[in-house]
């Protein structure tokens, strides 16, 4: 089920360039087990999309459920405009109580992506961040190429303009949120996301969904 939310951010979430290329990246489908003794937990939730219309912007985004390799996938497309100076779109899902409980043990996040050659961000909204300066990591895509990206939580940082709140505390994370990068302004975008996994230590108790 798709939910539509109007704006969630007042400013763009820009990451320090030094983070680029630090993600663990591999092509194809990742195994059920991650590095070390970690195991993967498929994430569940209702996806939503949001745009900058609440800030007077005219950026657009549509979401379509498709299929990739026999699995449900989500196709996002639209256009970023500069009617709002920091035009943006976002898409993701809020963590329900059971997923938030699992997230307290998460060591890495992994997902499949088919991109358009542009840069995007993955943000982790948190209850302790009050100024939209969410912990985030940037990633580049290769046009038309399906790739698995894996990001350890230690690679997520607040942008330089944010009020620092210390280290990322996984128990405060409320959602997973993909966003257009400031470099896509103005311009069209197209992205597919599927098979989102949370890597937790082996033996972690996983609540029933």
Steps between C-alpha positions, in 0.01 A plus 500: 500500500633844412467796730566853382644758734572858422831653595705347781817712466564873489859475380698254282701228675853533361774254599869565528672395180742281692223248557469426129627161403520373858197275464551130455370442147441179309304411188221247489313346790672485836501179706275460801801549727701817514854552621603304806212339685234746386173377354256689279145590603270610213340832582126554471286813500275727298691724260418869471618783278539869576598814311575868553146627433466592867787743448348653187691268270380323186717188503311182414530131584298190411535150645408178322527149642674267254691170517873427490618139498170376637506751785289812552686818408416871493562731207530872572510771233436870466673833472679731741433869442638819653169668586614423853870588523590160644261294290476136606300178505514217750370145528520233767309344783450549869608223736216339694554384859635158403741642242621764747570224749706315237678824409648530848736216401565605140863524388445563127230577244492343155280544194486438127489807276471566129590861439525770238865592548429771757574538870251435779497486877376254761391673818412366845256742667543491876306618803810684628550711184290818507632705207461257206872426515442125488777243499556413134728350239524584129527249219552514124307289251592357160236560233298183437720282721361298793733517798488393864620768740586426863557779751626430854335737746841645587503673159192712575576855612313826544569774243738775600225762544302289751497537876709198607333246727792261546522154353214332319289304747312229315220487755399855404459432126139532381520451121712419197485785252654525153534851360612684190844652536545876460684432173170399332367855488345564263456176312317171454570187705411131490587237760394149603544357852435144621611225737576729795676311780617576852812316615498398866735275703426130479280393790311831517138439597281614211135581584241328287360724225 
